[in-house]
Amino acid sequence: MQAEIITIGDEILIGQIVDTNSAWMAKELNGIGINVGKITSISDQEADIVNSLKQAMERVSLVLITGGLGPTNDDITKKTLSDLFEMNLVQDDFLFAKVEQRLGQRGIPMNRFNREQALVPDGARIITNNHGTAPCMWFEKDGKVVISMPGVPFEMKGIMQDEILQSLKQHFSTPVILHKTVMTQGIGESVMAEMLEDWEGNLPACVKLAYLPSPGVLRLRMSLSGDNLAELEKIIEEQLSALKKIISANIFGYDDEPMELTVAKLLSDKGKTLGTAESCTGGKIAHLITSHAGSSSYFKGGVVAYSNGVKENILGVNGEDLEKYGAVSQQVVEQMAIGARKVLNTDYAIATSGVAGPDGGTQEKPVGTVWIAVAGPNDLISNRFDLYKNRERNIQVASLNALNMLRNLLQK
């Protein structure tokens, strides 16, 4: 079962907003057995809407549209679709009362533009929007379904969850689609492909493998389609078991679980606490950890030790070692980790020091050189990483490498 998504709005095409709707919709549709084969963004022009929709309906049986349903003159989707499907716009009394009530609750008087939101195509199925005033419209023609929804993410998601997804499952006969994502760290895409060549070559025909690289993380996604969920789940378990025998040390989680949550579970399960001393990562590690609820139970705090003075006066790094080895060195980063653990009174501490870029590098320590240390009750480990020329990428990857070092230490 194939579908297409069309997003309407000049604001998307000029880069004023990012189209987050399509990614969310595609994931939800996939969960009920509907694959999205094409996503198109178009302008608020009648000809573009008509042409794009006609072409999409020639290819697939389901088209979902977002945008262009507001109360202003530049929102032309409803009128365009009514003309295309040869329908008349008529007032929906229930919708009118709903718009009037919603505006009244906000102290906004009804005007011509608001009244026009209660006009709907007389041959379309109108789906209640419990999250706004713009109507959702379900059109059917020659066995094809076209659904037009508001572009406001909050409203679109609400309508999809309230009714659209369930209605689509009832309307179409769809297969079972199952995905399993394996989160890995420490191996690049090409090296991973070489390591998994035999395993990948022996995958069942129903399994499609995708390599999804991002800074610091490589996701392996297995996708299966069939009629029997239990059989697909059995295949996934068999393939996961075989995969773990090859790259178990590099697997840190599943199904898009971020590294910091994996570490959080390990710390919580062991009843241990963590602190950070960050130089080149500038607080990124602390940010990743504290972006999740409940982190106060295992994260005590962090020191952004950007200057040598902070490293020396707060973390207790030896001044002579700073002078002799430099801030970006094994000797200094290990002392930072030990000092953070002491100052913050934690079981474990992570420390980073490096040259994030774009300048500041030397021949001995070029941009991308990062030292990371992790101190624990009975362990002190450190590694040098030679990363990239891009500052943001270096900060992201160094933070994930640091968390992965802690993960490995916690799993000993």
Rosetta blueprint (number, residue, H / E / L):
1 M L
2 Q E
3 A E
4 E E
5 I E
6 I E
7 T E
8 I E
9 G L
10 D H
11 E H
12 I H
13 L H
14 I L
15 G L
16 Q L
17 I L
18 V L
19 D L
20 T L
21 N H
22 S H
23 A H
24 W H
25 M H
26 A H
27 K H
28 E H
29 L H
30 N H
31 G H
32 I L
33 G L
34 I L
35 N E
36 V E
37 G E
38 K E
39 I E
40 T E
41 S E
42 I E
43 S L
44 D L
45 Q L
46 E H
47 A H
48 D H
49 I H
50 V H
51 N H
52 S H
53 L H
54 K H
55 Q H
56 A H
57 M H
58 E H
59 R H
60 V L
61 S L
62 L E
63 V E
64 L E
65 I E
66 T E
67 G L
68 G L
69 L L
70 G L
71 P L
72 T L
73 N L
74 D L
75 D L
76 I L
77 T H
78 K H
79 K H
80 T H
81 L H
82 S H
83 D H
84 L H
85 F L
86 E L
87 M L
88 N L
89 L E
90 V E
91 Q E
92 D L
93 D H
94 F H
95 L H
96 F H
97 A H
98 K H
99 V H
100 E H
101 Q H
102 R H
103 L H
104 G H
105 Q H
106 R L
107 G L
108 I L
109 P L
110 M L
111 N L
112 R H
113 F H
114 N H
115 R H
116 E H
117 Q L
118 A L
119 L E
120 V E
121 P E
122 D L
123 G L
124 A L
125 R E
126 I E
127 I E
128 T L
129 N L
130 N L
131 H L
132 G L
133 T L
134 A L
135 P L
136 C E
137 M E
138 W E
139 F E
140 E E
141 K E
142 D L
143 G L
144 K E
145 V E
146 V E
147 I E
148 S E
149 M E
150 P L
151 G L
152 V L
153 P H
154 F H
155 E H
156 M H
157 K H
158 G H
159 I H
160 M H
161 Q H
162 D H
163 E H
164 I H
165 L H
166 Q H
167 S H
168 L H
169 K H
170 Q H
171 H H
172 F L
173 S L
174 T L
175 P L
176 V E
177 I E
178 L E
179 H E
180 K E
181 T E
182 V E
183 M E
184 T E
185 Q L
186 G L
187 I L
188 G L
189 E H
190 S H
191 V H
192 M H
193 A H
194 E H
195 M H
196 L L
197 E H
198 D H
199 W H
200 E H
201 G H
202 N L
203 L L
204 P L
205 A L
206 C L
207 V E
208 K E
209 L E
210 A E
211 Y E
212 L E
213 P E
214 S E
215 P L
216 G L
217 V E
218 L E
219 R E
220 L E
221 R E
222 M E
223 S E
224 L E
225 S E
226 G E
227 D L
228 N L
229 L H
230 A H
231 E H
232 L H
233 E H
234 K H
235 I H
236 I H
237 E H
238 E H
239 Q H
240 L H
241 S H
242 A H
243 L H
244 K H
245 K H
246 I H
247 I H
248 S H
249 A H
250 N H
251 I E
252 F E
253 G E
254 Y E
255 D L
256 D L
257 E L
258 P L
259 M H
260 E H
261 L H
262 T H
263 V H
264 A H
265 K H
266 L H
267 L H
268 S H
269 D H
270 K H
271 G L
272 K L
273 T L
274 L E
275 G E
276 T E
277 A E
278 E E
279 S L
280 C L
281 T L
282 G L
283 G L
284 K H
285 I H
286 A H
287 H H
288 L H
289 I H
290 T H
291 S L
292 H L
293 A L
294 G L
295 S H
296 S H
297 S H
298 Y L
299 F E
300 K E
301 G E
302 G E
303 V E
304 V E
305 A L
306 Y L
307 S L
308 N H
309 G H
310 V H
311 K H
312 E H
313 N H
314 I L
315 L L
316 G L
317 V L
318 N L
319 G H
320 E H
321 D H
322 L H
323 E H
324 K H
325 Y H
326 G L
327 A L
328 V L
329 S L
330 Q H
331 Q H
332 V H
333 V H
334 E H
335 Q H
336 M H
337 A H
338 I H
339 G H
340 A H
341 R H
342 K H
343 V H
344 L H
345 N L
346 T L
347 D L
348 Y E
349 A E
350 I E
351 A E
352 T E
353 S E
354 G E
355 V L
356 A L
357 G L
358 P L
359 D L
360 G L
361 G L
362 T L
363 Q L
364 E L
365 K L
366 P L
367 V L
368 G L
369 T E
370 V E
371 W E
372 I E
373 A E
374 V E
375 A E
376 G L
377 P L
378 N L
379 D L
380 L E
381 I E
382 S E
383 N E
384 R E
385 F E
386 D E
387 L L
388 Y L
389 K L
390 N L
391 R H
392 E H
393 R H
394 N H
395 I H
396 Q H
397 V H
398 A H
399 S H
400 L H
401 N H
402 A H
403 L H
404 N H
405 M H
406 L H
407 R H
408 N H
409 L H
410 L H
411 Q L
412 K L
